[in-house]
Amino acid sequence: MTHDTTPTLDLGPQTRVLARLAEGVSDARLADPTPCPDLAVRNLLGHLTGLAVAFRDAARKDLGVTTDTSPEASVPDIGPDWREELPKVLGELAEAWRDPDAWTGMTRAGGIDLPGEVAGAVVADELVVHGWDLARATGQEYAPDPAALQASYGLLAASAEESDRDAGMFGPVVPVPADAPLLDRAVGLSGRDPRWTRPA
């Protein structure tokens, strides 16, 4: 596969969407459930912080503990300074992926070796889908960056075609009408029900 025809994606617009969502999370919501099984809002925020660091370092090819650790190794949680840390590492993530070299060669994230361009698509998907998770869990409006959403949908659609999705990082596909909004179709491909709402 040649890299010169692979367009890079500016993750900045989507990381800013996520930072605004996180800013809108009140302390009272931190223990609330999310569309991610077994993750409360605080755990989802912790996961977002960890993945931002891991994929920032993956873009820089700065491989080590942050890129070698599986996300399943432990339940993530926030630290005391998460309100400052999360937007900071999201900004660093976006900046790291603005380097064209991030999209070429091999890198590693979550303990898995993968091409840079695939890692970029994976992190775009993570930012889009977990943004939806966070918005739904905290009752906020959500409008992802259109370019990041398109990248997320492309990755998820390709993944769905390659496997029966009974196992793996996304979970079984939730059927969504073909004429549904692109975000709903991406959410369904990620193994989530677009109709999910916070328990009363």
Secondary structure, 3 states (H helix, E strand, C coil): CCCCCCCCCCCHHHHHHHHHHHHCCCHHHCCCECCCCCCEHHHHHHHHHHHHHHHHHHHHCCCCHHHHCCCCCCCCCCCCCHHHHHHHHHHHHHHHCCCHHHHCCEEEECCEEEEHHHHHHHHHHHHHHHHHHHHHHHCCCCCCCHHHHHHHHHHHHHHHHHCCCCCCCCCCCCCCCCCCCHHHHHHHHCCCCCCCCCCC
